[in-house]
């Protein structure tokens, strides 16, 4: 599944890699979970991360203090916890918007990427792997989500020099690579 890989030099020191694969197997400083506000086991990528990371990760999520009743991580924000049994030592949880239920989904989705990169930067991490946030049951259209994700990474300046998008389906991979090409990103060999 990992035969589809494109790597781009986004600015002087930051690379963005877009690949098909299983995010739970990525060897990076942190992987990103497209979580729910309670940081409990969900479907899709969230369920896969909870299963692969094991009980220490789930316990760490449940120890994140609530900011209001039932909400540990509000939409657009990020929280970092142990990676449990994952190859990545950390998981940065972020909650993307449900596309059809908010008036400003692009603003909230951009906030997810910005918040994750800020948390990673504050922790001194240099590599992060993202899934396609909000593109599963949250219904975000792939082309629009790819644009928000990649432009958010293009705007970023900090410690994280290796940004990866580890995408499960070929349709998602295609949307991300088409977007990178439309941004005229230079391929790195």
Secondary structure, 3 states (H helix, E strand, C coil): CCCCEEEEECCCCCEEEEEECCHHHCCCCEEEEECCCCCCCCCHHHHHHHHHHCHHHHHHHHHCCCCECCECCCCCCEEEEECCCCCCCEEEEECCCCHHHCCCHHHHHHHHHHHHHHHHHHCCCCEEEECCCCCCCCCCCHHHHHHHHHHHHHHCCCCCCEEEEEECCHHHHHHHHHHHHHCCCEECC
